[in-house]
Amino acid sequence: MNASISKFKWIDNHCHFEETDEVAMDLQEAAAEGVEKFIVVGTDLATSMKAKELSQIFAGEIFATAGIHPHEAIHGTDGIEALLSEPTVVAVGECGLDFYYDHSPHGEQEKVFREQIAFAHKFNLPLVIHTREAWPETFKILDEMETPPKTVFHCFTGGPHEAELALDRGAYLSFSGIVTFKNANSLREALRMTPIERIMIETDSPYLTPEPHRGKRNRPKFLPYIGSRIAEELDTEPKAISDAAWLNTHRFYALGHNAN
C-alpha cells in the first residue's frame, strides 16, 4: 500500500469478524496500514454478544453494536435490549429492511426495525441502518418513528435521490468498497453531494473488497484504499478524508476521549 495513505489514522465504521478469524492478527495487520479503530457490528444475538466480547478484550480499539439484521428478523429482538446498556456497545444495529432477499417476511422486518428504532430512542444511542431495495419503506418508517438524532446508512448504495432524502433527515452516509467499483457511478455522484462532515468509511469486511483487491476476502486493512478513492472523487487529499472520517465517527458514537 502507498505509504502516504497508510500513515494516516483511519477508523473502520463497519466490519464483521467471524468465528474462524484471527482477530488479533487482523488488528495488527490493519494497524500497520493506519487503521487503528473498528466498529464491530452485530447482526443477530450471537454476533452482537461476540462483538461485545471483542470490545471488552480489545478495549479502546474495538467498539460494538448490537442489533438484528433484516435477514434475521424472523427470530425477533429477544436479548438485544439487555446488551444496549453495556458501556462498550455504542449503537443499535445493524437493522433495517432488505427486500432483495426473502430471508424474513417483509412484515417481520418492518416490526423488528421499528423495535430497534425504539431502542435507539430509549437508550439515546445511534442507529445503524441496512437497507436494500426498500428505500421508500425505510424512509416511511423513519418518519413515523422519528429518525434518531444519530443515524447512519451503512454501506450506502443509493444514488443522489436517496442520498438527499437521507441527508434531509440528518443521517450520515457510510461508504464501502463499492465506491471503488467501476460501475458505481450513481453512488459516486451521491458521494460528491454528501457534506464531508456527514461521511464515514467502512470495509463491511469480510464482504465487498475494494479495488485493487477484488477477489480476495475483505479485511479492515484495506480501508485506506476506500478512503483514497473517496479523496480522489472529492478532489482532496486522503488526509482530509482520514481526518474527517476519524472525527465524524468518534462524534457519532460518542467515543469521547478516545478521539485522540
C-alpha positions in Angstrom: 0.0 0.0 0.0 1.1 3.6 -0.7 2.9 4.6 2.5 1.4 8.1 2.2 -2.0 6.6 2.7 -1.3 4.2 5.5 0.5 6.8 7.6 -2.8 8.5 8.4 -5.2 7.4 11.2 -8.3 5.5 10.0 -11.3 4.1 11.7 -13.4 1.3 10.1 -17.0 2.3 10.7 -18.5 -1.2 10.0 -16.9 -4.6 10.0 -17.6 -8.2 10.9 -15.4 -10.8 12.5 -16.3 -14.5 12.0 -15.5 -17.4 14.4 -12.6 -18.5 12.4 -11.0 -15.1 12.1 -7.7 -14.4 13.9 -8.9 -11.1 15.3 -5.6 -10.1 16.9 -3.7 -10.7 13.7 -6.3 -8.7 11.7 -5.9 -5.8 14.1 -2.2 -5.9 13.8 -2.2 -6.0 10.0 -4.8 -3.2 10.0 -2.7 -1.1 12.4 0.3 -1.4 10.0 -1.9 0.3 7.4 -3.0 3.1 9.8 -6.4 1.5 10.6 -6.5 1.9 14.4 -10.1 1.5 15.5 -13.1 -0.6 14.5 -16.8 -0.7 14.9 -17.7 -4.4 15.0 -21.3 -4.9 14.2 -23.9 -7.4 15.4 -26.4 -8.9 13.0 -28.2 -11.2 15.5 -28.0 -12.0 19.2 -25.0 -14.3 18.9 -22.9 -11.9 16.8 -23.9 -9.0 19.0 -22.7 -10.8 22.1 -19.5 -11.7 20.2 -19.0 -8.1 19.2 -19.5 -7.0 22.9 -16.9 -9.7 24.0 -14.4 -8.4 21.4 -14.9 -4.8 22.5 -14.0 -5.9 26.0 -11.0 -7.9 25.0 -9.7 -5.2 22.7 -10.9 -2.2 24.7 -10.1 1.1 23.0 -9.7 -0.5 19.6 -13.0 -2.3 19.0 -16.4 -0.9 19.8 -19.5 -3.0 19.5 -23.1 -2.6 18.1 -26.0 -4.8 19.0 -28.9 -5.5 16.6 -30.9 -7.7 14.3 -30.2 -7.6 10.6 -33.3 -7.8 8.5 -32.3 -11.3 7.3 -32.6 -12.4 10.9 -35.8 -10.5 11.7 -37.8 -13.7 11.9 -36.0 -14.5 15.1 -37.1 -11.3 16.8 -35.1 -9.0 19.1 -35.0 -11.0 22.3 -31.8 -10.4 24.2 -30.7 -7.3 22.2 -32.1 -4.7 24.6 -30.1 -6.1 27.5 -26.9 -5.5 25.6 -27.5 -1.9 25.0 -26.6 -0.7 28.4 -23.1 -2.3 28.2 -20.5 0.6 28.1 -18.7 -0.8 25.0 -21.9 -1.2 23.0 -22.1 2.1 21.2 -25.1 1.7 18.8 -28.2 -0.2 17.8 -27.9 -2.2 14.6 -27.4 -3.1 12.1 -31.1 -3.1 11.4 -33.5 -2.1 8.7 -35.1 -3.6 5.6 -33.8 -5.9 2.9 -36.4 -6.7 0.2 -33.8 -8.0 -2.2 -33.8 -11.3 -0.4 -36.7 -13.0 1.4 -34.9 -14.4 4.4 -37.5 -12.9 6.6 -41.1 -11.8 5.7 -41.4 -8.1 5.0 -43.9 -7.6 7.9 -41.4 -9.2 10.3 -38.6 -7.0 9.0 -40.7 -3.8 9.5 -41.7 -4.9 13.0 -38.2 -5.6 14.1 -36.9 -2.4 12.5 -39.5 -0.4 14.4 -38.5 -2.1 17.7 -34.8 -1.2 17.2 -35.6 2.4 16.3 -37.4 2.5 19.6 -34.4 1.1 21.3 -32.2 3.8 19.9 -34.6 6.4 21.3 -34.9 4.7 24.6 -31.1 4.4 25.2 -30.2 7.6 23.3 -27.9 5.5 21.0 -27.0 5.9 17.4 -28.9 3.8 14.8 -27.0 1.7 12.1 -29.3 1.1 9.1 -29.0 -1.6 6.5 -31.4 -1.0 3.6 -31.6 -2.7 0.2 -34.4 -2.5 -2.4 -36.6 -0.9 0.3 -35.9 2.9 0.3 -39.5 4.2 0.4 -40.4 1.8 3.1 -37.3 2.6 5.1 -37.9 6.4 5.0 -41.6 5.9 5.8 -40.8 4.0 9.0 -38.1 6.5 10.0 -40.6 9.4 9.6 -43.3 7.6 11.5 -40.9 6.6 14.4 -38.9 9.9 14.2 -35.3 9.4 12.8 -32.9 9.2 15.8 -30.6 12.2 16.0 -27.6 10.0 15.1 -28.5 7.7 12.2 -26.1 6.2 9.6 -26.9 4.4 6.4 -24.2 1.8 6.4 -22.8 0.6 3.1 -24.8 3.3 1.4 -25.8 2.0 -2.1 -28.3 4.7 -3.2 -27.9 7.4 -5.7 -28.3 11.1 -5.4 -32.0 11.0 -4.7 -31.7 8.5 -1.8 -28.7 10.5 -0.5 -30.7 13.7 -0.5 -33.6 12.0 1.4 -31.2 10.5 4.0 -29.3 13.8 4.4 -32.5 15.7 4.8 -33.3 13.5 7.8 -29.9 14.4 9.4 -28.4 11.0 8.6 -24.7 10.1 7.9 -23.7 8.1 4.9 -21.1 5.4 5.3 -19.3 4.4 2.1 -17.8 0.9 1.5 -15.6 -0.7 -1.1 -18.4 -0.4 -3.6 -17.3 3.2 -4.2 -14.2 1.9 -5.9 -16.1 -0.3 -8.3 -16.1 0.7 -12.0 -19.8 0.7 -12.4 -20.7 2.6 -9.3 -21.2 6.0 -11.0 -24.5 6.8 -9.3 -23.0 6.0 -5.9 -20.1 8.3 -6.6 -22.5 11.0 -7.6 -24.2 10.6 -4.3 -20.8 10.8 -2.6 -20.0 14.1 -4.3 -23.1 15.7 -2.9 -22.5 14.5 0.7 -21.0 17.1 3.0 -17.7 15.9 4.3 -18.9 16.2 7.9 -21.5 13.5 7.2 -19.2 11.0 5.6 -18.0 7.8 7.3 -15.9 4.9 5.7 -16.2 1.2 6.2 -15.0 -2.1 4.8 -18.1 -4.1 5.7 -15.5 -6.9 5.8 -15.4 -9.8 5.0 -17.6 -8.5 2.2 -17.2 -6.0 -0.7 -13.4 -6.0 -1.1 -12.3 -2.7 -2.7 -10.3 -2.4 -5.9 -7.5 -3.3 -6.5 -8.1 -6.4 -4.3 -11.4 -7.6 -5.5 -11.5 -11.4 -5.5 -9.8 -11.5 -2.1 -11.5 -11.8 1.2 -12.1 -8.3 2.5 -10.2 -7.2 5.7 -10.1 -4.0 7.7 -6.5 -3.3 6.5 -8.0 -2.4 3.1 -9.9 0.6 4.4 -7.3 3.2 3.2 -8.0 2.1 -0.4 -11.6 3.2 0.1 -10.5 6.5 1.7 -8.1 7.2 -1.1 -10.8 6.6 -3.7 -13.2 8.9 -1.9 -10.5 11.6 -1.7 -9.9 11.3 -5.4 -13.6 11.6 -6.1 -13.9 14.7 -3.9 -10.7 16.3 -5.3 -9.0 16.4 -2.0 -6.1 14.8 -0.2 -6.5 11.4 1.6 -5.5 13.0 4.9 -8.5 15.3 4.7 -10.8 12.2 4.3 -8.9 10.4 7.1 -9.2 13.3 9.5 -12.9 13.9 8.7 -13.9 10.3 8.9 -12.0 9.9 12.2 -13.7 12.9 13.7 -17.2 12.1 12.3 -17.1 8.6 13.6 -15.9 9.4 17.0 -18.5 12.1 17.4 -21.3 9.9 16.0 -20.6 7.1 18.6 -19.6 9.5 21.4 -16.2 7.8 21.7 -15.1 10.9 23.6 -11.6 10.8 25.0 -10.8 8.0 22.5 -10.7 10.6 19.7 -7.0 11.2 20.1 
